[in-house]
Amino acid sequence: MKKLKVLVLVDGQKYVAENCYAHQLIETLQLSCDITVVSLRRIRFFPFLRFGKYDRVLSMLRQRTLLNFLPEVRRLVGDSPIYVYDQDPW
C-alpha cells in the first residue's frame, strides 16, 4: 500500500524536538506516512518555496501564528485543505 504524503507545517524544528506531544506525533506519522516537515521560517523567508502534491497538509503551527501568516501559508499550500493540530488554543 502506498504511504500518504503529508506536508507538516511547524513553528520551528526546536518546537518539535522539545515538545513531547509534537515529537511523538511526528514519530508516529513517520511510521505510516511519507512526511515533509517545513518550518515557519522557510515559509516566511523563501517565497518561491514549492513542494509537490501532498495527500494531506497538517499544520502544527499555533493558531495565532497560522492566522498571522495565513497569506504565506496559502501561497505554499494553495487551495489544499489544512488539518490543524494545536496544543495551544487561544
C-alpha angles and dihedrals in degrees: 000000000000116000119239113252108230127187110206119199115203137176089237144326089255090060091054092047096048102036108078094203094050091044092050092049092052092047092049093048090052090060094063106014140056100236135189116195117208124186126219088244091062091046092051102041102035103058094174093052109133133178130194124254117305129196091218138013115209119191116204089171115123109262093244090050091049090050093048094049099035095124091054093046092047090051088056101043101028113195095341114129114250124218109212122214113181131164092181105062117174 
